[in-house]
Amino acid sequence: MSVERVRKFFAQYGMEDRVMEFDVSSATVDLAAEAVGVEGARICKTISFKRKDGGCNLIQMAGDARVDNKKYKAQFGEKGSFLSHEEALEYTGYAVGGVCAFDIQNENVTIYCDESMKRFDTVFPACGSSNSAIELTLDELYKYSNAIAWVDVTKLPE
């Protein structure tokens, strides 16, 4: 099971006990926020995009953020194109609803953190299943997801 993969990943850092599993779904921002007990903006959603070179960009962003197509194209030099559910599973090893950037084995996946999360001390990304999460500081998220850069490719609600 994917949550066990993430728990094993965090075990090497002595953090496996921080992985939370819920009796309810956390597959969407709203459901995750309810399960965790925080505002939806503090849920870290991981969105997957195809690249023209055949790779994938994973963008970790605040739960209330939306991809800004102009910013994405300016950052990456191409239009953002979402992966299908099947492609997301193929690239990340996680099904949509539990996609996270931890323990990604595919070398064609590049991971980024979006500036939208910098409003918070901690955020809650999924842990490989549609009923899991972990609370991480932004530094921990960046480190353990093996992100390569902070980017600004989103817009927040007005």
C-alpha positions in Angstrom: 0.0 0.0 0.0 1.3 3.5 -0.9 0.9 4.9 2.6 3.2 2.2 3.9 5.8 3.1 1.2 5.7 6.7 2.5 5.8 5.6 6.2 8.9 3.5 5.4 10.4 6.5 3.6 10.0 8.7 6.7 11.2 5.9 9.0 14.8 6.5 7.7 14.5 9.9 9.4 12.7 8.7 12.5 9.5 10.4 11.4 7.2 7.5 10.5 5.0 8.2 13.6 4.1 11.6 12.1 2.3 10.0 9.2 -1.5 10.3 9.9 -4.1 7.9 8.6 -7.8 8.8 8.8 -11.0 6.8 8.9 -12.4 9.3 6.3 -11.2 10.3 2.9 -8.7 13.1 2.5 -8.6 12.9 -1.3 -9.6 16.5 -1.9 -8.4 19.7 -0.2 -11.8 20.2 1.5 -11.9 16.6 2.8 -8.2 16.7 3.9 -8.8 20.0 5.7 -11.7 18.5 7.5 -9.8 15.3 8.4 -6.8 17.2 9.7 -8.8 20.0 11.3 -7.2 23.0 9.5 -8.2 25.5 6.9 -8.0 24.2 3.3 -5.2 26.6 2.4 -2.8 24.7 4.7 -3.3 21.5 2.7 -0.4 21.0 0.4 -1.7 19.6 -2.9 0.6 18.1 -5.4 -0.3 18.7 -9.0 1.4 16.8 -11.9 2.1 18.2 -15.3 3.5 16.6 -18.5 6.6 18.0 -20.0 7.4 18.1 -23.7 10.5 16.1 -23.1 8.4 13.2 -21.7 9.0 14.0 -18.1 6.7 15.3 -15.4 6.8 18.3 -13.1 5.2 17.9 -9.6 4.2 21.3 -8.1 3.4 21.3 -4.4 1.1 24.2 -3.6 -1.2 25.6 -1.1 -4.7 24.2 -1.0 -6.4 27.4 -2.0 -4.0 28.2 -4.9 -4.7 27.7 -8.6 -2.2 27.3 -11.4 -1.7 30.5 -13.2 -1.1 29.4 -16.9 0.9 32.5 -17.8 3.2 32.1 -14.8 3.6 28.4 -15.5 4.6 29.1 -19.1 7.0 31.9 -18.0 8.6 29.6 -15.5 8.9 26.4 -17.6 8.8 27.6 -21.2 5.8 25.5 -22.1 2.1 25.3 -21.4 1.1 23.3 -18.4 -0.7 20.1 -19.3 -2.1 18.0 -16.4 -1.4 14.3 -16.3 -4.3 11.9 -16.6 -5.0 9.8 -13.5 -3.2 6.8 -15.1 -0.2 8.9 -16.0 0.0 10.4 -12.5 0.1 6.9 -11.1 2.7 5.8 -13.7 5.0 8.7 -13.0 4.7 9.0 -9.2 3.6 5.6 -8.1 0.6 7.2 -6.3 -3.0 7.4 -7.3 -4.8 10.7 -7.6 -6.1 11.7 -4.2 -2.9 10.5 -2.5 -0.2 11.9 -4.9 2.7 13.2 -3.0 6.3 14.0 -3.7 7.9 11.6 -1.3 10.0 8.6 -2.4 9.6 9.3 -6.1 11.6 6.7 -7.9 11.1 8.0 -11.5 14.1 10.1 -12.6 11.9 11.9 -15.2 10.0 13.6 -12.4 11.1 17.0 -11.2 9.7 18.4 -8.0 9.0 22.1 -7.0 7.5 24.0 -4.1 5.2 26.9 -4.9 5.5 30.2 -3.1 1.8 30.1 -2.2 2.7 27.9 0.9 5.1 30.5 2.3 2.2 32.1 4.3 2.3 29.1 6.7 4.7 27.6 9.2 3.5 24.1 8.4 1.5 22.4 5.7 -0.2 19.0 5.3 0.7 17.0 2.2 -0.8 13.6 1.4 1.2 10.5 2.2 0.5 8.2 -0.8 -3.2 7.4 -0.1 -6.5 9.1 -0.1 -6.8 9.0 3.7 -3.4 10.2 4.9 -1.3 13.3 5.6 1.8 14.5 7.5 2.4 17.9 9.0 5.7 19.4 7.8 7.5 22.7 8.1 8.3 24.3 4.7 11.9 23.4 5.1 11.0 19.8 5.8 8.7 19.7 2.9 11.4 21.0 0.6 14.0 18.6 1.9 12.0 15.4 2.1 10.3 15.9 -1.3 13.7 16.5 -2.9 12.3 19.7 -4.4 14.8 21.6 -6.6 13.4 25.1 -6.4 10.7 27.4 -5.1 8.6 28.7 -7.9 5.7 31.2 -8.3 3.2 29.6 -10.7 -0.1 30.0 -8.9 -2.6 32.6 -8.0 -4.6 32.9 -4.8 -8.3 33.7 -4.4 -9.1 37.3 -4.1 
